[in-house]
């Protein structure tokens, strides 16, 4: 059997698809599995679980008409069709274009969610309504176990794979068949950055959306707490857009911060993240990468819906939220003004994040909790 998967277009979504690719390989151990993806997630494809990675270039520019964009997708699909034939195809993104891509690539069976007016392009459409509230990792796996018209909707239970929300964050993660992510096998081409020899933590201040970007001053406050109590240095990671932030923060030498931004593909960070004492990030691709690699991960959470997109992994994943009345709106830009502008992410305080880190990493309560315990003991 030959299987074609149209992979997610975003870093976080691709990393949340790891359970899907893991289960797909288990269900079809002898199949030839190829994945078609856009260039910026090509390095993140799980090469231990797929046989071929085909890079397809999406339509460039918002000025293109819908017909012009479809023509670009069609051209890419014809190229992939020549690499076939394909017996089975999975469309992980819910867009019309991905279903069109599988059809034009010649997949005999095409599985995907019946969203974006694309039901007629799928031979095995899956109803989107019941899946809309699932965590994205579960929704992807659902496509393996579901398919075909009229079948009952069965929510796949992957809590034995890794812990899933809304479990109590302070409980030990549920251990299952997967305890660690094999980065060396999944990303053999990565030039892994060697971590510092001394104890360190990782700061990831970047995010694509304003509504998911924690304030720079909060990262500074957190860094001061880390240094004051542990003396550990911090490593700032991210792309070129985060380089100016790192440049500013490292100027204050009392924070013990190092600038490791813009040092290559995101996969090169796997060893650095895996060996860190902990990682603090925005709701971003690096948060998902950190969680996948098993670093204790603490996320300053903004407008996203953690029930659907919370990072998953084999270690502690703690999100800190400020659930205002409009949360979670899942919008990239805040439409409110004045004091309510970005209230969800601005309301997340460094002191709260540090309290969770102390409890999860240092295994001791914050100062106010110790005082409370003393009062009780007396």
Secondary structure, DSSP 8 states (H G I E B T S, - for coil): -EEEEE--SSHHHHHHTHHHHHHHHHHTTTSEEEEEE-GGGGGGS-TTT-SEEEE------TTS-HHHHHHHHHHHHHHHHTT--EEEEEE-S--HHHHHHHHHTTEEEEEEES-TT-GGG-SEEE-SGGGTTS-HHHHHHHHHH--STT--------TTTS--TTS-TTS-----S--S--HHHHTTT-------SS-EEEEE---SSGGG---HHHHHHHHHHHHHHT--EEEE---HHHHHHHHHHHT-GGG-EEE--S-S-GGGGHHHHHTSS-EEEESSHHHHHHHHTT--EEEE--SS-HHHH----SS-EEEE----TT-----SS----GGGTTHHHHT--HHHHHHHHIIIII-S--HHHHHHHHHHH-
